[in-house]
Amino acid sequence: MKKSLFVGVMMAATLGVCGCGKKEQARTVQIDGSSTVYPITEAVAEAFQKANPGMRVVVGVSGTGGGFKKFAAGETDISNASRPIRPSEAEACAKAGVEYIELPVAYDGLAVLINPRNTWAQDITVEELKKLWEPEAQGKITRWNQIRADWPDREIHLYGAGVDSGTYDYFTQAIVGKEHSSRGDFTSSEDDNVLVQGIAGDELALGFFGLAYYEENQDKLKLLPVDDGDDTNGKGAISPSLETVMDGTYQPLSRPIFIYVRKDALDRPEVEAFVRFYLQKAPELVKEVGYIPLSARSYELARERVDKRITGSLFGGKGSQVGAKIEELLEKEVR
Amino acid sequence: MNRASPRRDVPPPTRLLKTPEGGARAPERVFEVICLLALMLPLLLLVVLIAQAFTDGRERLTWEFLTSYPSRFASQAGILPALVGSACLMMLTAVIAIPIGVGAALYLEEYARESRWTSFIEVNISNLAGVPSIIYGLLGLELFVRAMRMGRSLLAGAATLSLLLLPMVIMASREALRTVPQSTREACYALGADRWQTIRRVVLPMSLPGILTGIILSLARAIGETAPLITIGALTYVAFLPDSVYSPFTALPIQIFNWISRPQTDFHVNAAAGIVVLLAIMLVFNGAAIWLRSRFQRRFS
């Protein structure tokens, strides 16, 4: 008897708190995907709901790949992505009849970092980074003087983003030349804060992660400017900053990040309103959460993509493309 | 320092065996100290952990933190949807898992005849308790979210967590049912009660403290689960409260995880405060388990 009473109380409490019966959630914009894009989308969602009471936006974080799976299954309206859609994902969307509009929303810079007590390294070239990170370097390139002869004969300790992250994918594509391919003997973590701690406490460290994590820990880390050997986009080694990422001189370690919008979802007023709000507020909100906005012209062109419902990927569904100039790509497409 | 000194503290064991009165206590003392250390070590670790989370998150442990929605400004962000989401999730999970779990345990203990079939089931239930929780998340995604069309809802989340808890609830309930002496059941039958009456009036009430403890402890474990919820599509940003069992939701561990991985240290403070809240809820759950057990035990002893 006590038992049934107990269950009864539980049920009543549940129904009391959660309410009962099924309600329509037609006014909800469903978003999922990359954890890198999440802070931007969260900021936009917060501002959007403040401006439009009654409209709901929900955002999940299941990674770029996980997000695209849900997107292709028609479970979400918008997918956050820290890299362009891959051929396999584009195929899955096509098979399910999901048409999408790709919208770049910001840049994310990847920073190469060392410990502040490191007095010898002042800059590094892409060539040197490749030599250090390519799969063949494993167990062989282990000392600083193997990278540049006038650096000391001391061990080098490597730190990098987790191999399941879009950050790792992009870094390997940009530096090694092949996505998802690098040496395996480095300290990796999905949580960039762990890498910050590691490099901050290790004089011989060298690592890479998102620029936003450097901005918050400038006193503990030293930024290493990167020279891509191409003088047409800035001479010599260039430090990542708001300006150098925006004007495209910090290459190749800056990447565009995206949202993908399902075309038929755009017909729902709340989704269309949200996407327009996103592109309108992005320049301001992107900066606020630690990322780098695209050029004003790029947002304008992205809006045009929404107006004309231009579907497909700027990258031909081929995945990451190094040194992509978003503005040029958008410009070409709209013409 | 002095190499000879340890000898003096611990006399050689051979001598102890010969003089049981005075010396026999010594190894017992040593054993007692070891046991005490075994107790103190995890306790100390827990205290350090809580103290650290508390000092880190103290400034955000305000009423406002508990009643605000998530925000891009760390100082304005709160855990209300996560808190309510976790609470709803726990209650729904209890409603689903308790009847099924206790029912299964009752069948296995009271009705099922000992056979190869039942021992096969038993082994499998024990195995299920060891399956990584993300596997249940994948099962929940396909079964509840997609096949049964529950969507990424509270109901799907609770059903998935119920799957995770069932083996634990069944095993705890069976242990509790086994503590009821066979003689008590037979005394019941002798008084003319049938099996249903025996279970309802005698066996269940007597084993209730054990069953409840098992249920509450497994619920306390479920409240900290993140992986299966993320797999079935629990959200991170929700700025409204669930209004039905089909509502999208978020949960405390997800919110904490999100804040910890942000670059801004202000969000790390929020995460610490969230951890303190989660620990407090666990403490309440476990406290309730102990209280219930002692209450029912007194009634039946």
Interface residues (C-beta under 8 A of the other chain):
Chain A: K2 K3 V7 M10 M11 A13 T14 V17 C18 G19 C20 G21 K22 K23 Q25 T28 Q30 D32 S35 Y38 P39 T41 E42 A43 A45 E46 Q49 R56 V57 V58 V59 G60 V61 S62 K70 A73 E75 E190 D191 D192 N193 G210 A212 Y213 E215 E216 N217 L285 E288 V289 G290
Chain B: Y69 P70 S71 R72 V84 A87 C88 M91 L92 A94 V95 I98 P99 R146 G151 R152 L154 L204 P205 L208 I230 T231 G233 A234 L235 T236 Y237 V238 A239 F240 P242 D243 S244 V245 Y246 S247 P248 I254 N258 I260 S261 R262 P263 Q264 T265 H268
